[in-house]
Amino acid sequence: MTDPRRSIPRTDALLADPRLVEARRRFGHAQVKALIVAAQRRAREGELPPSDVLAAVLESLPDSAAGLRPVINATGVLLHTNLGRAPLSAAARQAVELAAGVTDVELDLGTGGRGRRGRTALAALAAAVPAAEAVHVVNNNAAALVLAATALAAGAEIVVSRGELIEIGDGFRLPDLLVSTGARLREVGMTNRTSLADYAEAIGPRTGMVLKVHPSNYRIEGFTADVPVSRLSELCRERGIPLVGDAGSGLLAPEPLLPREPDVTSWLEQGADLVTTSGDKLLGGPQCGLLFGRAELVERLRRHPLARALRVDKITLAALTATVAGPPSPTWEALHADEATLRSRAESLAARLRDKGIDAEAVGSQSVVGGGGAPGVVLPSAAVALDEHLAAVLRRAEPPVLARVENGRCLLDLRAVPADHDDTLLDAVLTAPEK
């Protein structure tokens, strides 16, 4: 009898199939060929009929060359770190597509000479924060702090309150970051109470800078005291020491919904010399670190050799410009979502699911900002409650849906889900029991 393995399609024949020719254009020859070889091996080992090799290759093709999959965030956490924090606006996505080509990112088309890199992003940030004399952009907020500490305090002391030596996700600790720059930490005060006198006693000839950190992912309550930026800045001016503030949650101006969350404008107006923050949190833009402050300090940081290693690419600059100068971001829209509208959406989805035989109920919910921002702040929301087992099933849906399990139920919180995703969310739930 003829060996059935002889009927396994040849590699060159499969590569010539129009559907795989297109796949090679999207994903590259090497990746498509590797999938072909894997399917042929399965056929040789009897796991797959030779006639199904092409179908197996097509099924194994990735959704995109990026290797990432779009996910619906139904957790109720607006800035979910594991989901990449802030989703970009349509304007920012269009800007990314434009920036992916050949652009004038560092060229003055008028003179034909070298242009200021990121000039449109810097102009947009300067317009958004008039209190800043100058601005600079690096690749994240940790990088902004590293640059400030290196340029201002390498070999010197950084005076900082013990209650502000924070740890964030994945075991990242602020003291480790600061010490890596060659600076020494001079901790003042206690975990729960720090006074102006504590700072005054610590500042001396060895002080390179005073650091004020917003503990954005926790709150200390009870018998507490800290020093506001306005009073600390007066002391620093008297001693001739720069005051650097880490307001890392991404607010450029006050946000009425988050009255306890510091913003860049307010801290600068209260006397901070330099303020850093994140671009991919409440600002709603791409991952980057933003520095605002006195022109002399910002220029000193910009000219430091380390700044070259921390600079951002043209795609980040384009997305940042469109975020700052463009329409409200998805993060802003989620933060300001109307509770009644959310409830109406949840009731509509639940009714449509019940019509299809799915046990679903519209319930009240509580959302949070997340991403290390606005700890303790609860945003009233609405959700669709389903059977608990569906949470794991929905993660395997297409597209995957990340829900929240609470009190034995799977909750699809709608605050971070754009309204035009409701039909997609519905389809994911309806097909989930079959997966």
C-alpha positions, 0 to 999 in steps of 0.5 A: 500500500502507498504510504499516506505520508507521501501525500503530505503537501510539499513546502514549496506548494504550500508556500505558493498558495495565495492565502499563504503568499498573503500571510508571508507578506504580513508575517514574514517568510520564516514564520509562515514556513515554520508553521508549515513545517510544524503542520507537516510534522503533525501529519507525518506523526499521524496527528493530522490527515495530509489533506488538512495540512493547509487548513492547519497552517491557516488556523495557526496563523497569528491575528497580527504580526505584533503577537498581541491580541486585542482584549475587552477590559470588563474588569472595572479597572480603568488603567489595567497594567496587565492590559497595557494601561491607557488605550489610545484614542482614535486620533492617537492611533491615526498618528501612530500609523502616520509616524510609522512611515517616513516623517520629519521627526527631526528635520526642519523642512523650511531650512533643510537642517536638523529640527528639534526632535519632538517639537510638536509634542513639546509644544502641545505639552507646554500649551497644556501646562502653562505653569511650566517654563520647559518640558521634556519627554523620556520613556516612562516616569521611572526614567524621568526620576532616574534622569532627575536624580542622576543630573541633580544628585549623583554623588549627593543626597536625596532628601525624601520622606519615609512615608513616600518610599513606595513599592509598585507592581512586580516588586519595583521599589523607588529607593532601589531606583534612586540609589542606582543613580549614585545618589544617597537617600536621606530619609526623614520623618516617620512612615505616618508623619513627616514635618517641615522640621524633619526636612529642614534638619536633613538639608545640608551641604550634601543635599542634591535635591529634595524629592516629594513623591505622591504615594499613588497606589496606597493611602495612609489614614489616621494619625498622619502628617505630611508637608505640602508642596507649597511649604516645602518649596519655600524651604527649598528656595531658602536653602537653594535646593531644587524640589522635585515632585513625582506626581506620577498618575498622569494628571496635567491639571486638577480633576474634580472627580479625583480631588486628592490626586495631585496634578502637574499644574498645581504642584508647579504653581505651589513652587515645585522646581521640577515635576514628573508624571506618566503619559500612559495613566490618567493622561490617556496616552502612550507609555512615556515619562513627562518632565515639567519645570524650570527652564534651567533644570529641564535644559540641564536634564535634556543635555545630560548624556543619560537623556539620549538613552532615555529618549522616546521614538517617533511613534510615541511622540506622535501618539503623545501629541495627538493625545494632548492636543486632540479629543478626549481620550478613552481614559477620560471618557471612561472616568467621566462615564454617566452612571445612568447610561452605564446602567442602561447599557447593562440592562440592555445587554442582560435582557438580550442575553436572557433572550438567548437563554443565558442567565444574566442580570444587570447589577450595580458595580464599583470601578477604580482608576487602577494603574497606581492612581487614585487609591481608595477612590470608587467610581459607581458603575454597572455590570452584567452578572453571569455564572462564575465559570464564564470568567475563565471561558471568556478569556478564551473568547475571540476577542478575549474578555477580561472580567471580574469575579466577585462574590461567586459571580462573573461581572462584566463591568462596563465603565472601561468598555466603550459603548460600541463594543457592546455587541462584541461583548454580547457575541463573546458571551453567546459563543463562550459556552461552546469553547 
